[in-house]
Amino acid sequence: MANKLLSIIQSIAILLTGVLVFEFGYSGSHPNGDDFGITEAIFSDSPTE
């Protein structure tokens, strides 16, 4: 049971870290630096614009 719980926590931590890195990385390269950069990146066809 403990191993399963640890596995779940680890997965969540990795996911959150990935989201944060992506958010800051994308916002940093965006001129207006808005907080919704991650939403733009997901829904945009070309996030490098």
mmCIF file as Biopython writes it, N, C-alpha, C and O atoms, coordinates in Angstrom:
data_model
#
loop_
_atom_site.group_PDB
_atom_site.id
_atom_site.type_symbol
_atom_site.label_atom_id
_atom_site.label_alt_id
_atom_site.label_comp_id
_atom_site.label_asym_id
_atom_site.label_entity_id
_atom_site.label_seq_id
_atom_site.pdbx_PDB_ins_code
_atom_site.Cartn_x
_atom_site.Cartn_y
_atom_site.Cartn_z
_atom_site.occupancy
_atom_site.B_iso_or_equiv
_atom_site.auth_seq_id
_atom_site.auth_asym_id
_atom_site.pdbx_PDB_model_num
ATOM 1   N N  . MET A ? 1  ? 0.830  -1.201 0.000   1.0 0.0 1  A 1 
ATOM 2   C CA . MET A ? 1  ? 0.000  0.000  0.000   1.0 0.0 1  A 1 
ATOM 3   C C  . MET A ? 1  ? 0.869  1.257  0.000   1.0 0.0 1  A 1 
ATOM 4   O O  . MET A ? 1  ? 0.610  2.201  -0.747  1.0 0.0 1  A 1 
ATOM 5   N N  . ALA A ? 2  ? 1.884  1.260  0.829   1.0 0.0 2  A 1 
ATOM 6   C CA . ALA A ? 2  ? 2.765  2.425  0.917   1.0 0.0 2  A 1 
ATOM 7   C C  . ALA A ? 2  ? 3.465  2.684  -0.417  1.0 0.0 2  A 1 
ATOM 8   O O  . ALA A ? 2  ? 3.632  3.834  -0.825  1.0 0.0 2  A 1 
ATOM 9   N N  . ASN A ? 3  ? 3.873  1.611  -1.092  1.0 0.0 3  A 1 
ATOM 10  C CA . ASN A ? 3  ? 4.553  1.779  -2.375  1.0 0.0 3  A 1 
ATOM 11  C C  . ASN A ? 3  ? 3.631  2.398  -3.416  1.0 0.0 3  A 1 
ATOM 12  O O  . ASN A ? 3  ? 4.055  3.237  -4.210  1.0 0.0 3  A 1 
ATOM 13  N N  . LYS A ? 4  ? 2.361  1.979  -3.408  1.0 0.0 4  A 1 
ATOM 14  C CA . LYS A ? 4  ? 1.395  2.522  -4.365  1.0 0.0 4  A 1 
ATOM 15  C C  . LYS A ? 4  ? 1.174  4.012  -4.103  1.0 0.0 4  A 1 
ATOM 16  O O  . LYS A ? 4  ? 1.120  4.816  -5.035  1.0 0.0 4  A 1 
ATOM 17  N N  . LEU A ? 5  ? 1.047  4.364  -2.839  1.0 0.0 5  A 1 
ATOM 18  C CA . LEU A ? 5  ? 0.850  5.766  -2.469  1.0 0.0 5  A 1 
ATOM 19  C C  . LEU A ? 5  ? 2.061  6.606  -2.873  1.0 0.0 5  A 1 
ATOM 20  O O  . LEU A ? 5  ? 1.915  7.704  -3.411  1.0 0.0 5  A 1 
ATOM 21  N N  . LEU A ? 6  ? 3.247  6.080  -2.609  1.0 0.0 6  A 1 
ATOM 22  C CA . LEU A ? 6  ? 4.477  6.781  -2.967  1.0 0.0 6  A 1 
ATOM 23  C C  . LEU A ? 6  ? 4.557  6.984  -4.476  1.0 0.0 6  A 1 
ATOM 24  O O  . LEU A ? 6  ? 4.982  8.037  -4.952  1.0 0.0 6  A 1 
ATOM 25  N N  . SER A ? 7  ? 4.148  5.976  -5.211  1.0 0.0 7  A 1 
ATOM 26  C CA . SER A ? 7  ? 4.164  6.051  -6.667  1.0 0.0 7  A 1 
ATOM 27  C C  . SER A ? 7  ? 3.240  7.145  -7.169  1.0 0.0 7  A 1 
ATOM 28  O O  . SER A ? 7  ? 3.584  7.887  -8.090  1.0 0.0 7  A 1 
ATOM 29  N N  . ILE A ? 8  ? 2.056  7.243  -6.555  1.0 0.0 8  A 1 
ATOM 30  C CA . ILE A ? 8  ? 1.089  8.272  -6.941  1.0 0.0 8  A 1 
ATOM 31  C C  . ILE A ? 8  ? 1.642  9.662  -6.645  1.0 0.0 8  A 1 
ATOM 32  O O  . ILE A ? 8  ? 1.564  10.564 -7.479  1.0 0.0 8  A 1 
ATOM 33  N N  . ILE A ? 9  ? 2.204  9.824  -5.445  1.0 0.0 9  A 1 
ATOM 34  C CA . ILE A ? 9  ? 2.778  11.118 -5.052  1.0 0.0 9  A 1 
ATOM 35  C C  . ILE A ? 9  ? 3.907  11.512 -6.003  1.0 0.0 9  A 1 
ATOM 36  O O  . ILE A ? 9  ? 4.015  12.668 -6.414  1.0 0.0 9  A 1 
ATOM 37  N N  . GLN A ? 10 ? 4.738  10.543 -6.343  1.0 0.0 10 A 1 
ATOM 38  C CA . GLN A ? 10 ? 5.858  10.807 -7.247  1.0 0.0 10 A 1 
ATOM 39  C C  . GLN A ? 10 ? 5.357  11.257 -8.622  1.0 0.0 10 A 1 
ATOM 40  O O  . GLN A ? 10 ? 5.898  12.189 -9.216  1.0 0.0 10 A 1 
ATOM 41  N N  . SER A ? 11 ? 4.322  10.581 -9.115  1.0 0.0 11 A 1 
ATOM 42  C CA . SER A ? 11 ? 3.765  10.940 -10.417 1.0 0.0 11 A 1 
ATOM 43  C C  . SER A ? 11 ? 3.217  12.359 -10.418 1.0 0.0 11 A 1 
ATOM 44  O O  . SER A ? 11 ? 3.429  13.116 -11.365 1.0 0.0 11 A 1 
ATOM 45  N N  . ILE A ? 12 ? 2.509  12.714 -9.345  1.0 0.0 12 A 1 
ATOM 46  C CA . ILE A ? 12 ? 1.950  14.066 -9.229  1.0 0.0 12 A 1 
ATOM 47  C C  . ILE A ? 12 ? 3.070  15.102 -9.176  1.0 0.0 12 A 1 
ATOM 48  O O  . ILE A ? 12 ? 2.992  16.148 -9.819  1.0 0.0 12 A 1 
ATOM 49  N N  . ALA A ? 13 ? 4.112  14.799 -8.403  1.0 0.0 13 A 1 
ATOM 50  C CA . ALA A ? 13 ? 5.238  15.727 -8.270  1.0 0.0 13 A 1 
ATOM 51  C C  . ALA A ? 13 ? 5.923  15.958 -9.620  1.0 0.0 13 A 1 
ATOM 52  O O  . ALA A ? 13 ? 6.263  17.090 -9.965  1.0 0.0 13 A 1 
ATOM 53  N N  . ILE A ? 14 ? 6.121  14.885 -10.372 1.0 0.0 14 A 1 
ATOM 54  C CA . ILE A ? 14 ? 6.756  14.999 -11.688 1.0 0.0 14 A 1 
ATOM 55  C C  . ILE A ? 14 ? 5.883  15.827 -12.623 1.0 0.0 14 A 1 
ATOM 56  O O  . ILE A ? 14 ? 6.377  16.674 -13.367 1.0 0.0 14 A 1 
ATOM 57  N N  . LEU A ? 15 ? 4.579  15.569 -12.574 1.0 0.0 15 A 1 
ATOM 58  C CA . LEU A ? 15 ? 3.647  16.298 -13.425 1.0 0.0 15 A 1 
ATOM 59  C C  . LEU A ? 15 ? 3.653  17.788 -13.098 1.0 0.0 15 A 1 
ATOM 60  O O  . LEU A ? 15 ? 3.714  18.627 -13.997 1.0 0.0 15 A 1 
ATOM 61  N N  . LEU A ? 16 ? 3.589  18.114 -11.802 1.0 0.0 16 A 1 
ATOM 62  C CA . LEU A ? 16 ? 3.599  19.516 -11.380 1.0 0.0 16 A 1 
ATOM 63  C C  . LEU A ? 16 ? 4.898  20.206 -11.786 1.0 0.0 16 A 1 
ATOM 64  O O  . LEU A ? 16 ? 4.888  21.348 -12.246 1.0 0.0 16 A 1 
ATOM 65  N N  . THR A ? 17 ? 6.012  19.505 -11.610 1.0 0.0 17 A 1 
ATOM 66  C CA . THR A ? 17 ? 7.309  20.072 -11.984 1.0 0.0 17 A 1 
ATOM 67  C C  . THR A ? 17 ? 7.342  20.369 -13.483 1.0 0.0 17 A 1 
ATOM 68  O O  . THR A ? 17 ? 7.803  21.427 -13.912 1.0 0.0 17 A 1 
ATOM 69  N N  . GLY A ? 18 ? 6.846  19.420 -14.265 1.0 0.0 18 A 1 
ATOM 70  C CA . GLY A ? 18 ? 6.802  19.603 -15.715 1.0 0.0 18 A 1 
ATOM 71  C C  . GLY A ? 18 ? 5.969  20.803 -16.111 1.0 0.0 18 A 1 
ATOM 72  O O  . GLY A ? 18 ? 6.361  21.582 -16.980 1.0 0.0 18 A 1 
ATOM 73  N N  . VAL A ? 19 ? 4.806  20.952 -15.467 1.0 0.0 19 A 1 
ATOM 74  C CA . VAL A ? 19 ? 3.919  22.076 -15.760 1.0 0.0 19 A 1 
ATOM 75  C C  . VAL A ? 19 ? 4.589  23.403 -15.404 1.0 0.0 19 A 1 
ATOM 76  O O  . VAL A ? 19 ? 4.522  24.366 -16.167 1.0 0.0 19 A 1 
ATOM 77  N N  . LEU A ? 20 ? 5.237  23.443 -14.235 1.0 0.0 20 A 1 
ATOM 78  C CA . LEU A ? 20 ? 5.904  24.677 -13.799 1.0 0.0 20 A 1 
ATOM 79  C C  . LEU A ? 20 ? 7.038  25.054 -14.739 1.0 0.0 20 A 1 
ATOM 80  O O  . LEU A ? 20 ? 7.167  26.213 -15.135 1.0 0.0 20 A 1 
ATOM 81  N N  . VAL A ? 21 ? 7.859  24.070 -15.096 1.0 0.0 21 A 1 
ATOM 82  C CA . VAL A ? 21 ? 8.980  24.335 -15.996 1.0 0.0 21 A 1 
ATOM 83  C C  . VAL A ? 21 ? 8.465  24.835 -17.345 1.0 0.0 21 A 1 
ATOM 84  O O  . VAL A ? 21 ? 9.004  25.781 -17.919 1.0 0.0 21 A 1 
ATOM 85  N N  . PHE A ? 22 ? 7.413  24.183 -17.838 1.0 0.0 22 A 1 
ATOM 86  C CA . PHE A ? 22 ? 6.840  24.571 -19.126 1.0 0.0 22 A 1 
ATOM 87  C C  . PHE A ? 22 ? 6.251  25.978 -19.049 1.0 0.0 22 A 1 
ATOM 88  O O  . PHE A ? 22 ? 6.457  26.798 -19.943 1.0 0.0 22 A 1 
ATOM 89  N N  . GLU A ? 23 ? 5.521  26.245 -17.973 1.0 0.0 23 A 1 
ATOM 90  C CA . GLU A ? 23 ? 4.888  27.558 -17.783 1.0 0.0 23 A 1 
ATOM 91  C C  . GLU A ? 23 ? 5.932  28.672 -17.753 1.0 0.0 23 A 1 
ATOM 92  O O  . GLU A ? 23 ? 5.813  29.665 -18.471 1.0 0.0 23 A 1 
ATOM 93  N N  . PHE A ? 24 ? 6.958  28.498 -16.912 1.0 0.0 24 A 1 
ATOM 94  C CA . PHE A ? 24 ? 7.971  29.549 -16.792 1.0 0.0 24 A 1 
ATOM 95  C C  . PHE A ? 24 ? 8.813  29.662 -18.057 1.0 0.0 24 A 1 
ATOM 96  O O  . PHE A ? 24 ? 9.181  30.762 -18.468 1.0 0.0 24 A 1 
ATOM 97  N N  . GLY A ? 25 ? 9.115  28.528 -18.671 1.0 0.0 25 A 1 
ATOM 98  C CA . GLY A ? 25 ? 9.897  28.543 -19.896 1.0 0.0 25 A 1 
ATOM 99  C C  . GLY A ? 25 ? 9.160  29.252 -21.011 1.0 0.0 25 A 1 
ATOM 100 O O  . GLY A ? 25 ? 9.746  30.039 -21.755 1.0 0.0 25 A 1 
ATOM 101 N N  . TYR A ? 26 ? 7.863  28.971 -21.124 1.0 0.0 26 A 1 
ATOM 102 C CA . TYR A ? 26 ? 7.072  29.578 -22.196 1.0 0.0 26 A 1 
ATOM 103 C C  . TYR A ? 26 ? 6.830  31.057 -21.921 1.0 0.0 26 A 1 
ATOM 104 O O  . TYR A ? 26 ? 6.976  31.890 -22.816 1.0 0.0 26 A 1 
ATOM 105 N N  . SER A ? 27 ? 6.460  31.385 -20.683 1.0 0.0 27 A 1 
ATOM 106 C CA . SER A ? 27 ? 6.189  32.779 -20.330 1.0 0.0 27 A 1 
ATOM 107 C C  . SER A ? 27 ? 7.453  33.634 -20.488 1.0 0.0 27 A 1 
ATOM 108 O O  . SER A ? 27 ? 7.386  34.791 -20.902 1.0 0.0 27 A 1 
ATOM 109 N N  . GLY A ? 28 ? 8.601  33.042 -20.152 1.0 0.0 28 A 1 
ATOM 110 C CA . GLY A ? 28 ? 9.860  33.769 -20.267 1.0 0.0 28 A 1 
ATOM 111 C C  . GLY A ? 28 ? 10.165 34.164 -21.696 1.0 0.0 28 A 1 
ATOM 112 O O  . GLY A ? 28 ? 10.776 35.205 -21.936 1.0 0.0 28 A 1 
ATOM 113 N N  . SER A ? 29 ? 9.746  33.340 -22.651 1.0 0.0 29 A 1 
ATOM 114 C CA . SER A ? 29 ? 10.020 33.637 -24.055 1.0 0.0 29 A 1 
ATOM 115 C C  . SER A ? 29 ? 8.905  34.470 -24.683 1.0 0.0 29 A 1 
ATOM 116 O O  . SER A ? 29 ? 8.962  34.807 -25.865 1.0 0.0 29 A 1 
ATOM 117 N N  . HIS A ? 30 ? 7.896  34.796 -23.886 1.0 0.0 30 A 1 
ATOM 118 C CA . HIS A ? 30 ? 6.762  35.578 -24.391 1.0 0.0 30 A 1 
ATOM 119 C C  . HIS A ? 30 ? 6.937  37.039 -24.015 1.0 0.0 30 A 1 
ATOM 120 O O  . HIS A ? 30 ? 7.175  37.345 -22.846 1.0 0.0 30 A 1 
ATOM 121 N N  . PRO A ? 31 ? 6.827  37.943 -24.968 1.0 0.0 31 A 1 
ATOM 122 C CA . PRO A ? 31 ? 7.098  39.361 -24.696 1.0 0.0 31 A 1 
ATOM 123 C C  . PRO A ? 31 ? 6.209  39.958 -23.600 1.0 0.0 31 A 1 
ATOM 124 O O  . PRO A ? 31 ? 6.692  40.719 -22.762 1.0 0.0 31 A 1 
ATOM 125 N N  . ASN A ? 32 ? 4.917  39.619 -23.600 1.0 0.0 32 A 1 
ATOM 126 C CA . ASN A ? 32 ? 4.024  40.204 -22.597 1.0 0.0 32 A 1 
ATOM 127 C C  . ASN A ? 32 ? 4.075  39.453 -21.260 1.0 0.0 32 A 1 
ATOM 128 O O  . ASN A ? 32 ? 3.583  39.954 -20.249 1.0 0.0 32 A 1 
ATOM 129 N N  . GLY A ? 33 ? 4.664  38.267 -21.254 1.0 0.0 33 A 1 
ATOM 130 C CA . GLY A ? 33 ? 4.862  37.505 -20.020 1.0 0.0 33 A 1 
ATOM 131 C C  . GLY A ? 33 ? 3.590  37.267 -19.236 1.0 0.0 33 A 1 
ATOM 132 O O  . GLY A ? 33 ? 3.585  37.366 -18.009 1.0 0.0 33 A 1 
ATOM 133 N N  . ASP A ? 34 ? 2.499  36.951 -19.942 1.0 0.0 34 A 1 
ATOM 134 C CA . ASP A ? 34 ? 1.230  36.759 -19.249 1.0 0.0 34 A 1 
ATOM 135 C C  . ASP A ? 34 ? 1.192  35.410 -18.531 1.0 0.0 34 A 1 
ATOM 136 O O  . ASP A ? 34 ? 1.942  34.492 -18.863 1.0 0.0 34 A 1 
ATOM 137 N N  . ASP A ? 35 ? 0.306  35.309 -17.544 1.0 0.0 35 A 1 
ATOM 138 C CA . ASP A ? 35 ? 0.207  34.096 -16.733 1.0 0.0 35 A 1 
ATOM 139 C C  . ASP A ? 35 ? -0.467 32.949 -17.481 1.0 0.0 35 A 1 
ATOM 140 O O  . ASP A ? 35 ? -0.412 31.799 -17.046 1.0 0.0 35 A 1 
ATOM 141 N N  . PHE A ? 36 ? -1.104 33.270 -18.609 1.0 0.0 36 A 1 
ATOM 142 C CA . PHE A ? 36 ? -1.836 32.235 -19.330 1.0 0.0 36 A 1 
ATOM 143 C C  . PHE A ? 36 ? -1.041 31.688 -20.512 1.0 0.0 36 A 1 
ATOM 144 O O  . PHE A ? 36 ? -1.610 31.173 -21.475 1.0 0.0 36 A 1 
ATOM 145 N N  . GLY A ? 37 ? 0.267  31.805 -20.424 1.0 0.0 37 A 1 
ATOM 146 C CA . GLY A ? 37 ? 1.128  31.297 -21.487 1.0 0.0 37 A 1 
ATOM 147 C C  . GLY A ? 37 ? 0.925  29.819 -21.740 1.0 0.0 37 A 1 
ATOM 148 O O  . GLY A ? 37 ? 0.969  29.367 -22.884 1.0 0.0 37 A 1 
ATOM 149 N N  . ILE A ? 38 ? 0.702  29.056 -20.663 1.0 0.0 38 A 1 
ATOM 150 C CA . ILE A ? 38 ? 0.540  27.608 -20.815 1.0 0.0 38 A 1 
ATOM 151 C C  . ILE A ? 38 ? -0.745 27.293 -21.568 1.0 0.0 38 A 1 
ATOM 152 O O  . ILE A ? 38 ? -0.785 26.355 -22.365 1.0 0.0 38 A 1 
ATOM 153 N N  . THR A ? 39 ? -1.798 28.074 -21.320 1.0 0.0 39 A 1 
ATOM 154 C CA . THR A ? 39 ? -3.061 27.870 -22.031 1.0 0.0 39 A 1 
ATOM 155 C C  . THR A ? 39 ? -2.885 28.191 -23.507 1.0 0.0 39 A 1 
ATOM 156 O O  . THR A ? 39 ? -3.369 27.464 -24.375 1.0 0.0 39 A 1 
ATOM 157 N N  . GLU A ? 40 ? -2.200 29.269 -23.776 1.0 0.0 40 A 1 
ATOM 158 C CA . GLU A ? 40 ? -1.911 29.654 -25.160 1.0 0.0 40 A 1 
ATOM 159 C C  . GLU A ? 40 ? -1.135 28.556 -25.878 1.0 0.0 40 A 1 
ATOM 160 O O  . GLU A ? 40 ? -1.431 28.219 -27.025 1.0 0.0 40 A 1 
ATOM 161 N N  . ALA A ? 41 ? -0.145 28.007 -25.194 1.0 0.0 41 A 1 
ATOM 162 C CA . ALA A ? 41 ? 0.710  26.985 -25.786 1.0 0.0 41 A 1 
ATOM 163 C C  . ALA A ? 41 ? -0.097 25.732 -26.123 1.0 0.0 41 A 1 
ATOM 164 O O  . ALA A ? 41 ? 0.132  25.099 -27.154 1.0 0.0 41 A 1 
ATOM 165 N N  . ILE A ? 42 ? -1.036 25.379 -25.255 1.0 0.0 42 A 1 
ATOM 166 C CA . ILE A ? 42 ? -1.833 24.170 -25.483 1.0 0.0 42 A 1 
ATOM 167 C C  . ILE A ? 42 ? -2.806 24.379 -26.648 1.0 0.0 42 A 1 
ATOM 168 O O  . ILE A ? 42 ? -2.960 23.500 -27.497 1.0 0.0 42 A 1 
ATOM 169 N N  . PHE A ? 43 ? -3.455 25.534 -26.686 1.0 0.0 43 A 1 
ATOM 170 C CA . PHE A ? 43 ? -4.495 25.744 -27.677 1.0 0.0 43 A 1 
ATOM 171 C C  . PHE A ? 43 ? -3.993 26.367 -28.977 1.0 0.0 43 A 1 
ATOM 172 O O  . PHE A ? 43 ? -4.739 26.465 -29.951 1.0 0.0 43 A 1 
ATOM 173 N N  . SER A ? 44 ? -2.744 26.783 -28.992 1.0 0.0 44 A 1 
ATOM 174 C CA . SER A ? 44 ? -2.191 27.399 -30.190 1.0 0.0 44 A 1 
ATOM 175 C C  . SER A ? 44 ? -1.576 26.345 -31.103 1.0 0.0 44 A 1 
ATOM 176 O O  . SER A ? 44 ? -0.983 25.377 -30.627 1.0 0.0 44 A 1 
ATOM 177 N N  . ASP A ? 45 ? -1.716 26.532 -32.404 1.0 0.0 45 A 1 
ATOM 178 C CA . ASP A ? 45 ? -1.129 25.594 -33.359 1.0 0.0 45 A 1 
ATOM 179 C C  . ASP A ? 45 ? 0.379  25.765 -33.426 1.0 0.0 45 A 1 
ATOM 180 O O  . ASP A ? 45 ? 1.115  24.796 -33.613 1.0 0.0 45 A 1 
ATOM 181 N N  . SER A ? 46 ? 0.834  27.003 -33.272 1.0 0.0 46 A 1 
ATOM 182 C CA . SER A ? 46 ? 2.266  27.266 -33.326 1.0 0.0 46 A 1 
ATOM 183 C C  . SER A ? 46 ? 2.700  28.073 -32.095 1.0 0.0 46 A 1 
ATOM 184 O O  . SER A ? 46 ? 2.705  29.304 -32.141 1.0 0.0 46 A 1 
ATOM 185 N N  . PRO A ? 47 ? 3.059  27.403 -31.005 1.0 0.0 47 A 1 
ATOM 186 C CA . PRO A ? 47 ? 3.419  28.094 -29.764 1.0 0.0 47 A 1 
ATOM 187 C C  . PRO A ? 47 ? 4.701  28.918 -29.850 1.0 0.0 47 A 1 
ATOM 188 O O  . PRO A ? 47 ? 5.008  29.677 -28.931 1.0 0.0 47 A 1 
ATOM 189 N N  . THR A ? 48 ? 5.456  28.779 -30.948 1.0 0.0 48 A 1 
ATOM 190 C CA . THR A ? 48 ? 6.715  29.516 -31.073 1.0 0.0 48 A 1 
ATOM 191 C C  . THR A ? 48 ? 6.500  30.919 -31.636 1.0 0.0 48 A 1 
ATOM 192 O O  . THR A ? 48 ? 7.453  31.688 -31.760 1.0 0.0 48 A 1 
ATOM 193 N N  . GLU A ? 49 ? 5.264  31.255 -31.976 1.0 0.0 49 A 1 
ATOM 194 C CA . GLU A ? 49 ? 4.963  32.582 -32.527 1.0 0.0 49 A 1 
ATOM 195 C C  . GLU A ? 49 ? 5.380  33.698 -31.593 1.0 0.0 49 A 1 
ATOM 196 O O  . GLU A ? 49 ? 5.194  34.872 -31.912 1.0 0.0 49 A 1 
#
